[in-house]
Amino acid sequence: MSSSSAPQVVLRNWCIMHIPSKGSGIAIPSASDIRLAGNVYNHPSNPDGTGITTSLIVQFNGLEAITASRPYTLDGMSKAYARWLSEQNFSIDDPNHPLYEISCEAKRINADAPITATADAPIEAPTDA
């Protein structure tokens, strides 16, 4: 990441989306062709809190997701998404895995939130109650 004075673009209440050529839905982090959906802050062209879906993720670096246009700092996974990951038995136990921190965050989040989407139901951006 560059050392410019621009504020970091932050994505809150986020989930990982798989958006193939047909349909879309939430996805486990090991899926290919993934994007993020959530509420963006400090974005150069969207007001704070706007629900967005990013362009394709090219790299994860801890809790930073990098697209072709910019990095996003991930701050607060959607509770519904964390619960869905748990129901899919998604877990990364190797601390050297590039998505280990995402798995740890999913485990820390309160899993009592109601599920607002399933793998068969596309979502625009996650919302937590």
Secondary structure by P-SEA (a helix, b strand, c coil): cccccccccccccbbbbbbcccccccccccccccccccccccccccccbbbbbbcccccccccbbbcccbbbbbccccaaaaaaaaaaccccccccccaaaaaaaaaaccccccccccccccccccccc
